[in-house]
Amino acid sequence: MVYLFLDLFVFAGPLRQKIRKSNIRSPEQIAAAKAQGVVARFYGQPILLTQVDWRVQERLWKEGRKLEDVPDVERKVLRMAALNDLIDLRLLGRIKVWSNQADHPVEEAEVDAEVVRFKKKFDSVEEMREGLRQMGWTEEEMRMRVAAKLQQEKYLEALIDVEISEEVAREWYEEHKAELALPARAKVRQIFLSALKHEPEEAEGLLKERLAILAKGESKFEDAAKALSEDVASREAGGMLGWVQAGRLPKDFAVQVMEMKVQERAVVRTKMGWHLVEVLERKGSEERSFEAARADIEAALRAIKRKEGVRGYRNQLRAIERGKVEVFEDML
C-alpha cells in the first residue's frame, strides 16, 4: 500500500505513468490518434479525416468541383462544416433517434431510392466500392447508414412543428418574386451513350452518324432513341427529357444545351458520356402569381423554420454532451 501511494501520488512512478499513458486524453494517446487520421472523438469513438473529406467531396461533387482544386483556407472551412455535421448526426443517433424507431419507421422502398441516388454519384461500381473501402464501409453498412440518416430526418421533421399563415406567405412572396419566377426552360430530347460502355471516338462516331441520318429524314428521333439510347429513364419515351432548366441539369450538360436554338440538333460531350440532343421548344422566364407559387412558398418557409429549429435543438444537444466531444482542429 505504501508503494502504491508513493508511486501514484508522490513520485509519479511506473504505475502512474502507465495509467496516464493509457488515458485516451493523454498527450501520447492523442498523438497516436492523430497519427491514425482521427480529427475528433465522440464518447471516445473516432471520426476520421477520410470521413470528413468524403462528406466534403460529396458537397463539392454537387457543385462540379474537386477537393484538390479547393484553396487551403476554404478547405478548412468546408472540413469544419462537414465535421460538425458528422458530430451532430452522432449526437442525434445517440440521444434520440434510436429510441424512437417505432415512431419513425423507414420503408425499404425509401432506402432503395436513396441508395440508388447515392450510387449515381459515382462513374462506376468499382469507383463506388473503392470509395466505400476508403471509408471502411461495406455496401450493407452503407445501406444501414442511409436508413439511419432517413430516420434521423424523419425524427427532426416530426420534432419541429411548423405552421405557415397566409399573411406570412404573402409577405414572403412579395419579397421574393424574382426568385419565384419560372426560369428559362427548354423542351429537350436526347440519345445517350455512356462513357463507361464506349470509347470516346466510338460513341461520338455513332451519334454523328445517327445525326446525319436524322438530318436526311431517313429515321425518326424517337425510334433512334428507343434503339440506341442508354438512358433508361427517357429511352422508352423516345428520348424525351421534357421541360428542363439549367439549375436542374448537370452543369456540363446545361451549359451546352441551354445555348442551343429551337429545332437544333447537336452531339455534346459530358463527363457521363455522349448525347445527341434536340431542342424542341423554349420558354423565357415568367413571373408566377401568389396562388401558383403558394405551395413552393410554404415549402420554402417550412424548410427555413425547420432548419432554424433543428439548429437550436442541435445546439442544446451539444451543450448537454459538451464534455464528450473532442475536436483536433489542427488535423483539418
N, C-alpha and C positions, 0 to 999 in steps of 0.2 A: 504493500500500500504506500509505503514511504517512497519507493522507487517511482511508482506511477505518479504520485503527487509531484515529485521533483521533475520528472520527465515532461509532464503535461503543463505544469503551472510555473515552474521556476526556470528550468534550463532550456526549454523547447527542444527536448531530446528527440531521438529517432522515432519514437511512437507518435509524438505530437507532429513531427514533420510528415510522417506517413499519412496521418489523418488529414493534415492541411492539404497535402497534395492530392488526396482522393476527393476533396471537396470540389464539386463541379464549378464553383465560383472562385476557386484559387487561380492565381496568375498562370500556373502551369497547365491547369485543365482548360482555361480559356484559350491559352496559346495553342494547345493541342486541337481544340475545337475549330479555331480559326484556320489552322493548317489543313483541316479537312473540308474547308469551304463553308463553315457554319457562319451565318450572318446574324442569327437571332435564335433564342431558345424560348419556348413556351412550356411552362411546367417541366423544364429540363429537356424537352424534346426539340431536336434541331430543326431549323429552317435553313436550307442550303442556298447558296448563291445561285446554283443552277436552277433551283425552283423559282427564285426571284426573276432571273433572266428569262426563263421560259414565259413567265407572265408578261414581262416587258415585250418580248418578241411577239407574243400574241397581239398585244396592242399595236405595235409597230406594223405588224403584218396587215392589219385592217387599214392602216394609213399608207400602205405601199412602201414602207421603209424597212431598213435592216439595222440591227443593233450596232454593227461595226461602223455604220455611217453616222452614228449619233455622237455629237461632241461630248467630252467627258463631263462637263457641268450638267448638261441635260440628262446624260445617262444616270448620274447620281440621283437626280430629282425623280426620274422615272422608276429607278430601283427602289427608292424610299416609298413611293406611292404603291408600288407592287407589294413591297414588304408589309406595309400597313394593311393592305387588302388581305394578305395571307394570314396575318395575325388576327384580324377581325373575323375571318372565316373560322379560325380555330376557337376563338372566344365564343362565337355563336354555337359552334358544334359542341363545345364542352358544356356550356351553361344552359342552353335552352333547347336546341333543335332535337337532339337525340331523345330527349324525354317527351317530345311532342310528335313522335312519328305517327301515332294513330290518328291524331287530329289533322295532320297534313300529309296524307298519302300521296305518293308519286306513282303514276301509272307507267307500266312498261313501255307503252307507246310513246309517252313523253320522253323517257330516257332514250329510246331508239332514235327519235327525231333529233335529240341533242347530240347523240353520238355521231349521227350522220353529218351534222353541221361541223362537229369537231374534226372529222376525218377529211372534210373538204378543204381544210386549211393547209393540207399537205399535197405536194405534187404527185406522190406515190405512196403505196402501202409501206414500202421499205423506208421511206423518209419518216413516216409516222412512227414506225416501230423503233427506228433509231432515236427519235425524239423521246419516246416513252422510256427507252433503255437509259438514256442520259438522266431522266428524271427518277429512275429506279422503279418505274411502274410497269405492271403487266397490263394487257388490254382489259382484263377483268377488273383490275384495280381502277383503271381509268373509268370504266363504266360505273363502278361504285362511287367514285368521286363525283361524276356527273350527276348521279342520282342524289347524292348528298347536297350538292350545290342547288339543285332544283328544289329540294325540300327546304333548304335554308331560305330560298327566295319566297317560297310559299308561306313560310312562317312569318317572314318580315312583312309580306303583303297583308297577312291577317292581323299582324301586330299593330300596324299603322292604319287606323280608320280615317278615311278622308271623305269629306263631303264638300262638293263644289256648288255654290249658289249661282243662279243665273246672273246676278249682279256682278259677282267676281269674274265670271266667264266673259261677260260682255266688256268689262273694263280691260281684261287681258287681251281680248280681241282687238280693241281699239289701239292698244299699244303695240300689237304685233301683226298688223295687217299685212305688211310687206313679207314677213316670214311665212305667213299662212297662205300666200298666193300660190297657186299651182305653178310649178316651174315649167320651163320649156320642155316639150316631150316629143318623142319620135316613135312612130309605129314601125317596128323592125322585125324582120325575119332573117334566119341565118342557116347555113350549113356548116357544121363544126367538125374539125378533125383534131383529135387530141395530140399534144406534143409527146405524150407518153407512149403512143402507139405508132407514131410515124416519124421518120426522119424529116427535117425541115424542107429539104428540096422535094421530097416525095409529096408531102402534104400540100405545099404551095403549088406544085405542078398539077396535082389532081384538081384542086379548086380553080385554078386558072383555066384549065381545060374545060371544066364544067361551066365557068363563066362565059367562055366563048360559045359553047353550045346554047346557053340561055340567050345570049345576045342574038343568035341566029333564029331564035324561036323554035328550035328543034326539041326542046324539052320544057316542061313546066317546073317552076321553082319548087312547088310543094312535093312533086313526085321525086325530084332530085334529093330533097331534104329527107324524105322517108327512106330513100335507098342508101344515102351516103352519110347523113349526119350522125355523129356520135354523142350528141346532146340528147340524152334520153327524155328530158323534160319537155323539149319542144319538137322532137323528131316526128311523132305521130300527128302533131298539129301542123305538119308541113313546114316546120322550122319557125313557126310564129312565136316571137317573144312578146308580142303585144306592145302596148304603150310603155315606153321606158324613159327614164330621166337620168341625167348624168350622175346624180348623187347616189343612185341605187345600182350602179353598174361598176364592175372593176375599173379602176382608174385608166389603165392602159387601153381598155376596150372603149370606154366612154369618150376619151379624147379623140379617137378616130371616128367613131360612129356619129357623134353629135355634130360633127363638121360636114357630114355628107349631105348632099342635096336630095330632095324628093325624087324618087324613081331611080336614084343612082345605085349601082351595084359595085362592090369592091371586095378584094381579098385583103384582109387585115391580119396582122400577127399580134398575139398577146402571149403572156407567159404561160397561159393554159394551152395554147395551140393556134391553129389557123381557122379563120372564119370567112366564109363567103357571105357578105352582108348585103341586104337590100333594104333601103328606107322607103316605106310606102307612103307615109303621111307625116306631117309636122304640125305642132300646135305651139304657139307662143305662150308666155307667162300670162296667167289670168288671175284677177283678184277674186276671192271667194266671199260669199255673204256669211254672216254670223251663223245662220241656220245650217248652211252647207259645211261649215268648219267646226260646228259645235262639238261633235264627237272628238275631233282631234284636239280641240282646246281643253276639254275636260280631261282627256287622257294625259295631255302635257302637264296640266296643273296637278293632277293626281301624282304624276311621276315626280314633280318638283317637291310637293309637300311630303310625299312618302320618303324621298331622298333626305329631306331635312329631318324628318322624324327618325329615320334609320341612323343618320349621323349622330343625333342626340343620344339614341339608345346605345350605339356602339361606344360613345364617349363614356357613358355610365358604366358599361362593362369593363372598359379599360381602367377606369378608376377603381372598380372593385378588385380587379386582378392585377393591379399595378405592380405588385411585388413578384409576380410570376412571369413577367415578360422581360427578357434581356435582349437588347439590341446592340450589335457591334458595328457602329456606323462606319468605322474605318474600313470595313470589308466591302463597303458599297462604292 
